[in-house]
Amino acid sequence: MGFDNHIRRGHPIVFGLLVFFSIVELAISAWLVTHFNKNHNNVSTTESNDARFLLFTSIWTTIFGLFYMGLFLHSASGSAATSILSHGIFLFFTWLFWTAGAAAITSELGGGLNCNHRGPYVYCGQLNALEGFAWVCWILTTFAIIVVAIRGFSAARRGDGLRGHLV
């Protein structure tokens, strides 16, 4: 019972933060992609491809995060879409996308840029922000998937299975 209350309170908070930071990432990556396309001043195709992939990932997370948050607020314990399995699948793919995107931009930037000595990179601050917010989204997604996994194990032990409701 106590864990149910934490889920009821925590789900909108965690998903709200995830959507918020995904929107921030969406804005940064869309700005970078627009400028790379218009000015052709990216250092490499990897730099622009990483920004495009993070744009996709942030759009994915924003749309599906809002969808899951809305469904959870509407019917936390009455829908197949709010099941542990459904949340687990969504969060697994989202976690894979954020892991790939954050790791790719980190690798491209060498762990981050020193904007005093940025070298060939034109949009130093924006690229650092892109990397930072990608890791913030990864952390939130990792936390959410761990909670869903714990909830799934406890539901399986109770006999509800993964099709059981999150709350």
C-alpha positions in Angstrom: 0.0 0.0 0.0 2.8 2.5 0.9 4.6 1.9 -2.4 1.3 2.5 -4.3 1.1 6.0 -2.8 4.7 6.7 -3.8 3.9 5.6 -7.4 0.8 7.7 -7.5 2.7 10.8 -6.4 6.0 10.0 -8.1 4.9 9.0 -11.6 3.6 12.5 -12.6 6.7 14.1 -11.0 9.2 11.9 -12.8 7.3 11.9 -16.1 6.8 15.6 -15.8 10.5 16.2 -15.3 11.3 13.9 -18.1 8.9 15.7 -20.5 10.2 19.1 -19.4 13.9 18.2 -19.9 13.0 16.5 -23.2 11.4 19.7 -24.4 14.5 21.6 -23.4 16.6 19.1 -25.4 14.2 19.3 -28.3 14.6 23.1 -28.4 18.4 22.9 -28.3 18.7 20.1 -30.8 16.2 21.7 -33.2 18.1 24.9 -33.1 21.4 23.1 -33.8 19.9 21.1 -36.6 18.5 24.2 -38.2 21.8 26.1 -38.0 23.8 23.1 -39.3 21.4 22.8 -42.2 21.4 26.5 -43.0 25.1 27.3 -42.4 26.8 24.0 -43.1 29.2 24.8 -40.3 29.2 21.5 -38.5 32.6 20.0 -37.9 31.6 16.5 -39.0 28.6 14.6 -40.2 28.7 12.8 -36.8 28.1 16.1 -35.0 25.0 16.9 -37.1 23.8 13.3 -37.0 24.1 13.2 -33.2 22.0 16.4 -33.0 19.4 14.9 -35.3 19.2 11.7 -33.3 18.8 13.6 -30.1 16.1 15.7 -31.8 14.3 12.4 -32.6 14.8 11.1 -29.1 13.5 14.2 -27.5 10.4 14.3 -29.7 9.8 10.6 -29.0 10.1 11.1 -25.2 8.0 14.2 -25.2 5.1 12.7 -27.2 5.1 9.3 -25.4 5.9 10.8 -22.0 2.9 13.1 -22.2 0.8 10.1 -23.5 1.8 7.9 -20.5 1.4 10.7 -18.0 -2.0 11.5 -19.3 -3.1 7.9 -19.2 -1.7 7.4 -15.7 -3.5 10.5 -14.4 -6.7 9.5 -16.1 -6.8 5.8 -15.1 -3.8 4.7 -13.1 -5.2 1.3 -12.3 -7.6 0.5 -15.1 -5.9 0.5 -18.5 -3.6 -1.9 -20.3 -1.5 1.1 -21.4 -0.8 1.9 -17.8 0.4 -1.7 -17.1 3.9 -2.5 -15.9 4.7 -4.3 -19.2 3.6 -1.3 -21.3 5.6 1.1 -19.1 8.6 -1.2 -19.2 8.6 -1.5 -23.0 8.3 2.3 -23.5 11.0 3.0 -20.9 13.3 0.4 -22.3 13.3 1.9 -25.8 13.5 5.4 -24.4 16.4 4.4 -22.3 18.2 2.8 -25.3 17.6 6.0 -27.3 18.9 8.3 -24.6 21.9 6.0 -23.9 22.9 6.0 -27.6 22.3 9.7 -28.1 24.1 10.9 -24.9 27.0 8.5 -25.5 27.3 9.6 -29.1 27.4 13.3 -28.4 29.7 12.8 -25.5 32.1 10.8 -27.7 31.9 13.5 -30.4 32.7 16.3 -28.0 35.3 14.3 -26.1 33.3 14.6 -22.9 32.5 18.3 -23.3 34.0 21.4 -24.8 36.0 24.1 -23.2 34.3 27.2 -24.7 37.5 29.3 -24.1 39.4 27.0 -26.5 36.6 25.5 -28.5 38.7 24.6 -31.5 36.7 23.9 -34.7 33.2 23.8 -32.9 31.1 26.8 -33.7 28.2 26.3 -31.3 30.2 25.4 -28.1 27.6 26.4 -25.5 24.7 24.8 -27.3 26.6 21.5 -27.8 27.6 21.4 -24.1 23.9 22.0 -23.2 22.8 19.3 -25.7 25.2 16.8 -24.0 24.2 17.8 -20.5 20.5 17.6 -21.0 20.8 14.3 -22.8 22.4 12.9 -19.7 19.8 14.4 -17.4 17.1 12.7 -19.5 19.1 9.5 -19.4 19.3 9.6 -15.6 15.5 10.3 -15.2 14.7 7.4 -17.6 17.1 5.1 -15.8 15.4 5.9 -12.5 12.0 5.3 -14.0 12.9 2.0 -15.5 14.4 0.8 -12.2 11.2 1.7 -10.4 9.1 -0.1 -13.0 11.4 -3.1 -12.8 11.1 -3.3 -9.0 7.3 -2.9 -9.4 7.3 -5.7 -12.0 9.2 -8.1 -9.7 6.9 -7.4 -6.8 3.8 -7.9 -9.0 5.2 -11.1 -10.4 5.8 -12.4 -6.8 2.3 -11.4 -5.9 0.9 -13.4 -8.9 -0.3 -10.3 -10.8 2.3 -10.7 -13.6 3.6 -7.9 -15.8 0.2 -7.2 -17.2 -0.8 -5.9 -13.8 -1.3 -2.3 -13.2 1.5 0.0 -12.1 -0.4 1.0 -9.0 
